[in-house]
Amino acid sequence: MNTASLSLYHIIRESTLTVNAPLLIMLHGYGSDEADLYSFSGELPDDIFIISVQAPYTLEPYGHAWYAINFDEDKGKWSDNEQAKASRDLIAKFIDEAVEAYPVDKNNVTLLGFSQGAILSYAVALTYPEKVKNIIALSGYVNKDILPENLDKTDFSNLDFYCSHGSVDQVIPVDWARQSAPFLQALNIKHIYSEFRVGHGVAIENFREFREWLSKRV
């Protein structure tokens, strides 16, 4: 594992390839850290170079976040979209840094995000489609407030999405996630959407499905 001198703290699993390895960047959820999704790495193809990133905002007493979520009674539950946009752009910058720092293929970059990390994976891909190829969005949704305008004029032909959600998710309503497929369809973006009988988490069947999906595309 390594952190290098990049703009976001991260841990890595090196590829069996020494040049032009497929790159998978993991983006964890609110209140978690870089070790969370990294636990998947031992079950993913050995030729993939894996980077699991720590979000920039520290929470108390532990964990990290990509942007603030407020749970005050007055405002209900709301997201700091300006922080989210800043993290979106920071991830895009990190992608550029990573493909320079590590022996990876800049044309074969996959984002794997869970929850808040999935929301940002959507945002990064739809804002900077030239930087990524595949997106695995687990238990997230498309937040249109952190996307650029005029998406219908952008070329998304290189993108491919795997989207999934728990049908009894108590954190992010499944109805929000169900809007992702028609949204992507309207932009003629390749995608699949799956649901699993779980809450806010990743079922073993979910993991197996996205692993197979990924293995066919890297």
Backbone as numpy.savetxt, mean C-alpha at the origin, in Angstrom:
# Nx Ny Nz CAx CAy CAz Cx Cy Cz
18.90 -7.32 7.13 18.06 -6.12 7.13 18.93 -4.87 7.13
18.36 -3.78 6.63 19.14 -2.57 6.46 18.20 -1.37 6.46
18.73 -0.20 6.71 17.90 1.00 6.67 18.38 1.97 5.61
19.66 1.94 5.28 20.26 2.87 4.33 19.96 4.30 4.72
20.40 5.25 3.93 20.21 6.66 4.27 19.07 7.25 3.45
17.93 6.59 3.45 16.78 7.05 2.70 15.86 7.87 3.61
14.86 8.50 3.04 14.05 9.47 3.78 13.06 8.83 4.75
12.81 7.54 4.63 11.92 6.85 5.56 12.65 5.63 6.15
12.52 5.45 7.45 13.11 4.28 8.09 12.45 3.02 7.53
13.23 1.97 7.31 12.69 0.76 6.71 13.58 -0.44 7.03
13.03 -1.61 6.83 13.80 -2.84 6.91 13.65 -3.57 5.58
14.62 -4.41 5.25 14.60 -5.06 3.94 14.80 -6.57 4.06
14.32 -7.27 3.04 14.70 -8.65 2.79 15.26 -8.70 1.38
16.52 -9.07 1.28 17.17 -9.06 -0.02 16.63 -10.16 -0.93
16.76 -9.94 -2.22 16.33 -10.89 -3.24 17.43 -11.90 -3.53
17.05 -13.03 -4.09 18.04 -13.98 -4.59 18.69 -13.47 -5.87
18.08 -12.45 -6.48 18.65 -11.81 -7.66 19.58 -10.68 -7.21
20.68 -10.51 -7.91 21.62 -9.46 -7.55 21.44 -8.19 -8.38
20.65 -8.29 -9.44 20.31 -7.11 -10.26 18.86 -7.21 -10.70
18.25 -6.06 -10.90 16.90 -5.97 -11.47 15.86 -6.86 -10.77
15.93 -6.92 -9.47 14.94 -7.71 -8.73 13.60 -6.97 -8.71
12.47 -7.70 -8.74 11.18 -7.07 -8.50 11.19 -6.46 -7.10
10.61 -5.28 -6.96 10.59 -4.59 -5.67 9.18 -4.56 -5.09
9.07 -4.97 -3.84 7.80 -4.89 -3.11 7.99 -3.98 -1.91
7.20 -2.91 -1.86 7.26 -1.96 -0.75 6.00 -2.12 0.10
6.20 -2.38 1.40 5.09 -2.62 2.33 4.79 -1.36 3.14
3.51 -1.01 3.22 3.06 0.16 3.94 2.04 -0.26 5.00
2.43 -0.17 6.26 1.60 -0.68 7.35 0.42 0.24 7.66
-0.43 -0.20 8.55 -1.62 0.55 8.94 -1.39 1.46 10.13
-2.43 2.20 10.48 -2.40 3.16 11.60 -2.09 2.44 12.92
-1.10 2.96 13.65 -0.77 2.41 14.95 0.15 1.21 14.91
0.61 0.84 13.73 1.48 -0.33 13.61 2.90 0.13 13.30
3.71 -0.77 12.74 5.08 -0.40 12.38 5.58 -1.29 11.25
6.84 -1.10 10.90 7.42 -1.79 9.74 7.53 -3.30 9.94
7.47 -3.78 11.18 7.59 -5.22 11.42 6.30 -5.98 11.11
5.18 -5.28 11.04 3.88 -5.92 10.89 3.77 -6.69 9.58
3.71 -5.99 8.46 3.57 -6.66 7.17 4.82 -7.46 6.80
5.96 -7.08 7.37 7.20 -7.79 7.10 7.08 -9.28 7.48
6.16 -9.58 8.39 5.95 -10.97 8.78 5.51 -11.84 7.61
5.00 -11.22 6.54 4.61 -11.97 5.34 5.83 -12.39 4.51
6.96 -11.74 4.71 8.06 -11.84 3.76 8.60 -13.26 3.59
8.59 -14.04 4.67 9.10 -15.40 4.57 8.28 -16.31 3.69
7.05 -15.90 3.39 6.15 -16.72 2.58 6.01 -16.17 1.16
6.76 -15.15 0.82 6.68 -14.55 -0.51 7.87 -15.01 -1.36
7.75 -14.96 -2.69 8.81 -15.46 -3.57 10.18 -14.89 -3.24
11.20 -15.76 -3.30 12.55 -15.38 -2.89 13.20 -14.35 -3.80
12.70 -14.23 -5.04 13.34 -13.30 -5.95 12.85 -11.86 -5.77
11.85 -11.65 -4.93 11.34 -10.31 -4.68 12.19 -9.62 -3.62
12.62 -8.40 -3.89 13.32 -7.56 -2.92 12.24 -6.83 -2.13
12.22 -7.03 -0.83 11.15 -6.50 0.01 11.66 -5.36 0.89
10.93 -4.27 0.88 11.19 -3.15 1.78 9.92 -2.89 2.59
10.02 -2.95 3.89 8.89 -2.62 4.75 9.20 -1.29 5.45
8.31 -0.32 5.26 8.58 1.07 5.64 7.85 1.45 6.92
8.50 2.28 7.72 7.86 2.82 8.92 7.25 4.19 8.58
5.99 4.38 8.94 5.31 5.65 8.69 5.98 6.77 9.49
5.88 8.03 9.03 6.67 9.12 9.62 6.15 9.71 10.93
4.88 9.49 11.27 4.34 10.10 12.48 4.29 9.10 13.62
4.91 9.48 14.75 4.96 8.61 15.92 3.72 8.80 16.78
3.13 7.70 17.21 1.97 7.74 18.08 2.37 7.37 19.50
1.59 7.81 20.46 1.80 7.44 21.86 0.72 6.45 22.29
1.05 5.40 23.03 2.37 5.09 23.58 3.28 4.34 22.62
2.75 3.88 21.50 3.59 3.14 20.56 2.94 3.17 19.18
3.69 2.77 18.18 3.16 2.69 16.82 3.39 3.96 16.02
3.05 3.88 14.74 3.26 4.98 13.82 2.04 5.13 12.91
1.97 6.28 12.26 0.84 6.56 11.36 1.33 7.35 10.16
0.61 7.20 9.06 0.88 7.98 7.85 0.21 9.34 7.92
-0.87 9.42 8.67 -1.56 10.69 8.90 -2.47 10.54 10.10
-2.85 11.68 10.65 -3.66 11.67 11.86 -5.09 11.24 11.57
-5.67 10.49 12.49 -7.09 10.18 12.48 -7.64 10.68 13.81
-8.65 11.51 13.76 -9.22 12.10 14.96 -10.50 11.38 15.35
-10.61 11.05 16.61 -11.78 10.32 17.10 -12.62 11.15 18.08
-12.44 12.48 18.07 -13.18 13.34 18.98 -14.68 13.23 18.75
-15.44 13.35 19.83 -16.89 13.27 19.72 -17.45 14.39 18.85
-16.85 15.57 18.95 -17.38 16.71 18.20 -17.27 16.50 16.69
-16.13 15.95 16.27 -15.88 15.83 14.84 -16.14 14.42 14.31
-16.37 13.50 15.22 -16.49 12.13 14.76 -15.13 11.61 14.34
-15.13 10.71 13.39 -13.87 10.15 12.90 -13.52 10.82 11.58
-12.37 11.49 11.54 -11.97 12.17 10.31 -10.47 12.02 10.11
-10.07 12.16 8.88 -8.66 12.00 8.52 -8.05 13.35 8.17
-6.77 13.53 8.50 -6.04 14.72 8.14 -5.54 14.54 6.71
-6.31 15.05 5.76 -5.98 14.82 4.36 -4.72 15.54 3.91
-4.37 16.64 4.56 -3.13 17.33 4.19 -1.92 16.48 4.59
-1.99 15.88 5.78 -0.92 14.96 6.18 -0.88 13.75 5.25
-2.05 13.27 4.85 -2.11 12.12 3.95 -1.47 12.44 2.61
-1.72 13.62 2.08 -1.10 14.03 0.81 0.41 14.14 0.96
0.85 14.67 2.10 2.29 14.79 2.35 2.94 13.40 2.40
2.28 12.45 3.06 2.81 11.08 3.11 2.77 10.42 1.74
1.71 10.69 0.99 1.63 10.18 -0.39 2.86 10.61 -1.19
3.20 11.89 -1.10 4.33 12.41 -1.85 5.66 11.91 -1.28
5.71 11.71 0.02 6.92 11.19 0.65 7.18 9.75 0.20
6.13 8.95 0.08 6.27 7.57 -0.40 6.77 7.57 -1.85
6.23 8.48 -2.66 6.68 8.58 -4.05 8.17 8.92 -4.11
8.60 9.84 -3.25 10.02 10.19 -3.17 10.84 8.98 -2.72
10.31 8.25 -1.75 11.02 7.06 -1.23 11.19 6.01 -2.33
10.17 5.84 -3.17 10.29 4.88 -4.28 11.49 5.24 -5.15
11.60 6.52 -5.50 12.74 6.97 -6.32 14.06 6.67 -5.63
14.12 6.93 -4.32 15.34 6.68 -3.55 15.67 5.19 -3.52
14.64 4.37 -3.33 14.85 2.92 -3.19 15.38 2.29 -4.48
14.84 2.72 -5.61 15.29 2.11 -6.87 16.71 2.56 -7.23
17.16 3.67 -6.62 18.56 4.09 -6.80 19.48 3.36 -5.83
18.99 3.11 -4.62 19.84 2.57 -3.56 20.00 1.05 -3.61
19.03 0.36 -4.16 19.02 -1.10 -4.12 19.00 -1.70 -5.53
19.45 -2.96 -5.68 19.55 -3.59 -7.00 18.20 -4.11 -7.51
17.29 -3.18 -7.76 15.92 -3.54 -8.13 15.55 -2.95 -9.49
14.46 -3.46 -10.03 13.95 -3.03 -11.34 12.94 -1.91 -11.12
13.27 -0.70 -11.55 12.38 0.44 -11.33 11.06 0.31 -12.09
11.02 -0.60 -13.05 9.80 -0.82 -13.83 8.97 -1.99 -13.29
9.36 -2.52 -12.14 8.63 -3.65 -11.55 8.49 -3.42 -10.05
7.73 -2.37 -9.72 7.54 -1.97 -8.32 6.10 -2.27 -7.90
5.96 -2.98 -6.79 4.66 -3.30 -6.22 4.51 -2.63 -4.86
3.34 -2.06 -4.62 3.00 -1.56 -3.28 2.05 -2.53 -2.62
2.33 -2.86 -1.36 1.43 -3.69 -0.56 1.08 -2.88 0.69
-0.18 -2.47 0.78 -0.59 -1.66 1.91 -1.77 -2.26 2.65
-1.76 -2.08 3.97 -2.88 -2.52 4.80 -3.53 -1.30 5.45
-4.85 -1.20 5.38 -5.63 -0.16 6.03 -5.15 1.22 5.57
-4.61 2.03 6.48 -4.11 3.34 6.09 -3.03 3.22 5.01
-2.22 2.17 5.10 -1.22 1.92 4.06 -1.84 1.59 2.72
-3.01 0.93 2.73 -3.72 0.64 1.49 -4.31 1.91 0.88
-4.87 2.77 1.74 -5.42 4.05 1.27 -4.34 4.85 0.56
-3.14 4.86 1.14 -2.04 5.58 0.52 -1.49 4.86 -0.70
-1.58 3.53 -0.74 -1.16 2.80 -1.93 -2.02 3.19 -3.13
-3.33 3.28 -2.90 -4.22 3.79 -3.95 -3.77 5.18 -4.39
-3.53 6.05 -3.42 -3.23 7.45 -3.72 -1.91 7.60 -4.47
-0.88 6.86 -4.05 0.41 6.93 -4.72 0.27 6.46 -6.17
-0.38 5.33 -6.36 -0.51 4.76 -7.70 -1.30 5.67 -8.64
-2.36 6.27 -8.11 -3.23 7.10 -8.95 -2.67 8.50 -9.16
-1.71 8.90 -8.32 -1.05 10.20 -8.47 0.25 10.08 -9.25
0.96 8.97 -9.03 2.27 8.74 -9.68 2.27 7.37 -10.37
1.41 7.16 -11.36 1.29 5.82 -11.97 2.57 5.34 -12.65
3.45 6.27 -13.00 4.68 5.88 -13.67 5.67 5.23 -12.72
5.46 5.37 -11.40 6.41 4.86 -10.42 6.11 3.43 -9.96
4.91 2.94 -10.21 4.52 1.62 -9.71 3.85 0.80 -10.80
3.74 -0.48 -10.52 3.14 -1.40 -11.49 1.96 -2.15 -10.88
2.21 -2.80 -9.74 1.17 -3.59 -9.07 0.85 -2.99 -7.70
-0.41 -3.08 -7.32 -0.84 -2.57 -6.02 -1.69 -3.63 -5.33
-1.31 -3.97 -4.11 -2.10 -4.87 -3.27 -2.67 -4.01 -2.13
-3.98 -3.79 -2.19 -4.64 -2.90 -1.23 -5.53 -3.74 -0.32
-5.07 -3.96 0.90 -5.77 -4.80 1.86 -6.51 -3.94 2.88
-7.80 -4.16 3.00 -8.61 -3.50 4.05 -8.49 -1.98 4.01
-8.55 -1.43 2.80 -8.52 0.01 2.63 -9.63 0.48 1.72
-9.52 1.70 1.24 -10.52 2.24 0.31 -9.89 3.41 -0.45
-10.57 3.87 -1.48 -10.10 5.02 -2.26 -10.59 6.30 -1.59
-9.65 7.10 -1.09 -9.98 8.41 -0.53 -9.80 9.44 -1.64
-10.91 9.86 -2.25 -10.84 10.76 -3.40 -10.30 12.13 -3.03
-10.33 12.48 -1.75 -9.86 13.80 -1.32 -8.34 13.94 -1.36
-7.63 12.83 -1.54 -6.17 12.93 -1.61 -5.67 12.51 -2.99
-6.55 12.58 -3.98 -6.19 12.26 -5.36 -6.17 13.53 -6.19
-5.38 13.54 -7.25 -5.37 14.71 -8.15 -6.66 14.78 -8.97
-6.88 15.95 -9.57 -8.03 16.11 -10.45 -7.72 15.55 -11.83
-8.76 15.45 -12.64 -8.61 15.01 -14.04 -7.97 13.64 -14.18
-8.38 12.72 -13.32 -7.84 11.36 -13.42 -8.19 10.71 -14.76
-9.32 11.12 -15.34 -9.76 10.51 -16.60 -8.83 10.86 -17.77
-7.93 11.80 -17.55 -6.99 12.18 -18.61 -5.60 11.56 -18.41
-5.48 10.69 -17.41 -4.19 10.07 -17.08 -4.12 8.66 -17.63
-2.93 8.26 -18.05 -2.71 6.91 -18.57 -2.38 5.96 -17.41
-3.31 5.06 -17.12 -3.12 4.09 -16.04 -2.96 2.67 -16.59
-2.60 2.55 -17.85 -2.61 1.23 -18.51 -1.59 0.26 -17.93
-0.57 0.77 -17.23 0.44 -0.12 -16.66 0.05 -0.66 -15.29
-1.01 -0.12 -14.68 -1.36 -0.48 -13.30 -2.22 -1.73 -13.23
-2.07 -2.46 -12.14 -2.88 -3.65 -11.87 -3.10 -3.71 -10.36
-4.37 -3.79 -9.95 -4.72 -3.74 -8.52 -5.29 -5.07 -8.04
-4.86 -5.48 -6.86 -5.54 -6.53 -6.10 -6.11 -5.86 -4.86
-7.42 -5.88 -4.72 -8.11 -5.21 -3.61 -8.89 -6.25 -2.82
-8.83 -6.16 -1.50 -9.60 -7.11 -0.68 -10.04 -6.43 0.60
-11.05 -7.03 1.23 -11.61 -6.45 2.45 -12.32 -7.53 3.25
-12.40 -7.30 4.54 -13.17 -8.19 5.40 -14.65 -7.79 5.36
-15.51 -8.76 5.18 -16.93 -8.46 5.05 -17.56 -8.00 6.36
-16.87 -8.24 7.48 -17.36 -7.78 8.78 -16.34 -6.84 9.43
-15.66 -6.06 8.59 -14.66 -5.11 9.09 -15.34 -4.06 9.98
-14.85 -3.94 11.21 -15.44 -3.01 12.17 -14.73 -1.67 12.18
-13.63 -1.53 11.43 -12.85 -0.29 11.41 -13.14 0.53 10.15
-13.02 -0.10 9.00 -13.36 0.54 7.72 -14.53 -0.22 7.11
-15.69 0.41 6.99 -16.88 -0.29 6.50 -16.65 -0.93 5.14
-17.14 -2.13 4.98 -16.95 -2.84 3.73 -17.59 -2.09 2.57
-18.64 -1.32 2.84 -19.28 -0.55 1.77 -18.31 0.46 1.16
-17.40 1.00 1.98 -16.40 1.92 1.44 -15.48 1.18 0.46
-15.05 0.00 0.87 -14.14 -0.78 0.03 -14.80 -1.23 -1.27
-16.08 -1.52 -1.21 -16.80 -1.99 -2.40 -16.86 -0.94 -3.50
-16.61 0.30 -3.15 -16.62 1.36 -4.16 -15.34 1.39 -4.99
-14.31 0.67 -4.54 -13.04 0.72 -5.25 -13.11 0.09 -6.63
-13.81 -1.04 -6.75 -13.88 -1.73 -8.04 -14.55 -0.88 -9.12
-15.75 -0.32 -8.87 -16.34 0.54 -9.90 -15.51 1.80 -10.18
-14.84 2.31 -9.16 -13.98 3.48 -9.36 -12.85 3.14 -10.32
-12.17 2.01 -10.08 -11.07 1.59 -10.96 -11.59 1.22 -12.35
-12.74 0.58 -12.39 -13.34 0.20 -13.67 -13.61 1.43 -14.54
-14.10 2.49 -13.92 -14.41 3.72 -14.66 -13.16 4.34 -15.28
-12.00 4.06 -14.69 -10.73 4.56 -15.22 -10.03 3.53 -16.10
-10.72 2.42 -16.38 -10.16 1.33 -17.21 -8.86 0.78 -16.64
-8.83 0.66 -15.30 -7.65 0.12 -14.63 -7.88 -1.35 -14.30
-6.91 -2.19 -14.62 -7.01 -3.62 -14.31 -7.11 -3.82 -12.80
-8.00 -4.70 -12.39 -8.17 -4.91 -10.95 -8.98 -6.17 -10.68
-8.84 -6.68 -9.46 -9.78 -7.66 -8.94 -10.11 -7.24 -7.51
-11.30 -7.63 -7.05 -11.74 -7.30 -5.70 -12.29 -8.55 -5.05
-11.81 -8.83 -3.83 -12.26 -10.01 -3.10 -12.67 -9.63 -1.69
-13.63 -10.39 -1.14 -14.03 -10.23 0.25 -13.86 -11.54 0.99
-13.54 -11.41 2.29 -13.35 -12.58 3.14 -14.11 -12.37 4.44
-14.57 -13.45 5.03 -15.40 -13.37 6.22 -14.52 -13.13 7.45
-13.94 -11.94 7.50 -13.10 -11.54 8.64 -13.39 -10.08 8.96
-12.81 -9.62 10.08 -12.90 -8.22 10.45 -11.78 -7.44 9.79
-11.15 -6.55 10.57 -10.09 -5.69 10.03 -8.76 -6.44 10.12
-8.56 -7.33 9.19 -7.36 -8.16 9.19 -7.25 -8.93 7.90
-6.24 -9.79 7.82 -5.97 -10.56 6.61 -6.14 -12.04 6.90
-7.17 -12.65 6.32 -7.39 -14.08 6.49 -6.33 -14.87 5.73
-6.09 -16.11 6.15 -5.09 -16.93 5.47 -5.46 -17.12 4.00
-6.76 -17.24 3.72 -7.19 -17.39 2.32 -6.89 -16.13 1.53
-7.03 -15.00 2.18 -6.71 -13.71 1.57 -5.23 -13.65 1.22
-4.38 -14.03 2.17 -2.94 -14.02 1.93 -2.58 -14.93 0.77
-3.13 -16.13 0.75 -2.80 -17.08 -0.32 -3.23 -16.54 -1.67
-4.38 -15.88 -1.71 -4.89 -15.35 -2.98 -4.01 -14.23 -3.51
-3.66 -13.27 -2.63 -2.83 -12.18 -3.16 -1.41 -12.63 -3.44
-0.92 -13.63 -2.71 0.42 -14.17 -3.01 0.44 -14.80 -4.41
-0.60 -15.55 -4.74 -0.67 -16.15 -6.08 -0.81 -15.07 -7.14
-1.64 -14.07 -6.86 -1.82 -12.95 -7.80 -0.48 -12.27 -8.05
0.27 -12.01 -6.98 1.54 -11.33 -7.09 2.56 -12.18 -7.85
2.59 -13.47 -7.55 3.58 -14.36 -8.17 3.45 -14.40 -9.68
2.26 -14.17 -10.19 2.04 -14.18 -11.64 2.42 -12.86 -12.30
2.74 -11.85 -11.49 2.95 -10.49 -12.05 4.33 -9.92 -11.81
5.17 -10.59 -11.05 6.51 -10.02 -10.80 7.59 -10.78 -11.58
